[in-house]
Amino acid sequence: NTGEKNQAKYRAIERFAQTHGSQFYPAGRGIAHQVLVEEGHAWPGAMVVGSDSHSNMYGGIGCLGTPVVRTDAAAIWATAQTWWQAPPVARVELRGALAPGVVGKDVIVALCALFARDEVLNHAVEFAGDGVRGLPVEDRLAIANMTTEWGALAGLFAVDDVTLRWYDARARDARSPAVTPAAVAALRASVEAEPSRWAPDGDAVYAKHLWLDLGSLTPHVSGPDTVKAATPLAALEPQHVAINKAYIVSCVNSRAKDLREAADVIRAAQRARPEAPVRAAPGVAWYVAAASSQVMADAQASGDWQVLIDAGARTLPPGCGPCIGLGVGLLEDGEVGISATNRNYKGRMGSKKAHTYLASPAVVAASAIQGYICSPATAIRGAADTAATTAPSVRYGIEDAAPQARDASSAAGNAIRGFPAALEGRLVFLPADNLNTDGIYPGKYTYQDDITREQMKQIVMENYDPEFSRLIQPGDVVVAGANFGTGSSREQAATALLAAGVRLVICESASETFKRNAVNNGLLVLESPRLVQWLRARFPPAESAPTVVSNLAAHVGLVAGRIALTDAAGARVYEGDLPRIGKAAQEIIVAGGLENWVRARMAAA
């Protein structure tokens, strides 16, 4: 976006950085997550937060990365303080070794689908096991990145010799003033002198223990339109799923290793079929962007970049683009895309009437030149192997899963001055699980700063149910399914509901990042699996509209932690417990959001 309005934003950001002595990286330098790793701002043993949901990625280098939201970021700048609710920790043991052609993207795509019942929702995930040793840092970064889509708040790999050797190589390149031989030597000395500091405690307690046999894993494809379903490539390829667009872009899979693996598919196909140039299939638009300018320079120096261009790939500048529904190359109505990105929610990369699959860069490249989703082996041969193939079963499991109590006690609490002890409203039921932030507030609007609250009210839930904005009324109590608000950290997913007059959302479970966004902006989010199960029995999802305007009135005791529902005749039909609202959240709600809360304390200081 080279428009004057967007350019003015960048100039304002640069001035802000100069005023406060902060490092500024201009447009074209790359995606923030990749740049923070390259420049050493995200560093092993540190904790780094970012106002984007894929801040989890830093866990791939042994840096605890987790998302905050924009209001949080501003509050941290202003006060050097923030708040968290410490999450439970899940240990994910990776056993064995990956077969050739299976990469980190396949690992996380499989994990998202194999453990698709919110097993790690709002957990911090610690990756361990003998399989970790065989994973290069680039694969670890990809896996940690997509722990976000898995529902986790963080995904961490311990620092080991693989990590240190990766940093040794970067230090020799001398491309960052922070990643120097001396800095890496100090890191290595600490790891070797204090191994207990860099490893889990011997008596560590985990909420869950999951495991995956890497040796049983084959290439997997996610989707369409959800990360909670994945199919072994060997089972999907015979379906000949035709594609219109292919993408190797984004922070998860556009590093030099990824581009090399894609280029190697082209090279191998060209060697096997020298009679004609290997190019993207007719009717397939293929887009490639490096994660950063350094990655692009590396790919150009190796020749990988030119190989992709010669094969018909259309290049985009380093940075975010189609992955978040911005710029050129977006999916149009009825199109099918295969992408090496991290999200395939409906409407995420363009039209909500399109379909998106996720796969590794090599599979994307192969599919681009064949015109349908297929393996690199098929693309190299130029045709599918006629011999029947059956993907082996993936071996995985979960152990020591302690049940987590979610409904809180109904014992009465105390309300601070100005906090409503109770509220009432018409109950509106959204029966879907995994209603993500792209469904609540489409990504194409995220960076349009001039959208008014009235306009937000009209587009809220646009990708989920276009009728929602017409049906919702101020004061309604929204009840939704599991994993509500998963996905992006965009604040508008919360503020758009507020613009529509919603003050309370009750759900079976919710993304912790969404809950954080909600509280910071004055929206209450509570969890009650029992209530949602009761409503599903009354309004079966298969027989219900996406938005169910019930004939029920909700009477909610926010401090007492109770809810009662009455029907049109006033008869009480349901009663149950709710989590109580704590004092810290009450203070933020009364202040009208975290921004006002911080401003008041700064004024009083």
Secondary structure, DSSP 8 states (H G I E B T S, - for coil): ---HHHHHHHHHHHHHHHHHT-----TTSB-HHHHHHHTTSS-TT-EEEESSGGGGGGGGGT-EEEE--HHHHHHHHHHS--------EEEEEEES---TT--HHHHHHHHHHHT-SSTTTT-EEEEESGGGGGS-HHHHHHHHHTHHHHT-SEEEE---HHHHHHHHHHHHHT--SSS-HHHHHHHHHHHHH-GGGGS--TT---SEEEEEEGGG---EEE-SS-SS-EEEHHHHGGG--B-SEEEE-SSSS-SHHHHHHHHHHHHHHHHH-TTS-----TT-EEEEE-SBHHHHHHHHHHTHHHHHHHTT-EEE-SS--GGGT-SS--B-TT-EEEESSS---TTTTB-TTSEEEE--HHHHHHHHHHSBS--HHHHHHTS---S--------EEEES------S---------TT--SEEEEEEEEE--SS--HHHHS-GGGTT-TT--HHHHHHHTTTTT-TTHHHH--TT-EEEE-TTBT-S---THHHHHHHHTT--EEEES-B-HHHHHHHHHHT-EEEE-HHHHHHHHHHS-GGGS-SSEEEEEEEEEETTTTEEEEE-TT--EEEEEE-----HHHHHHHHHTSHHHHHHHHHHH-
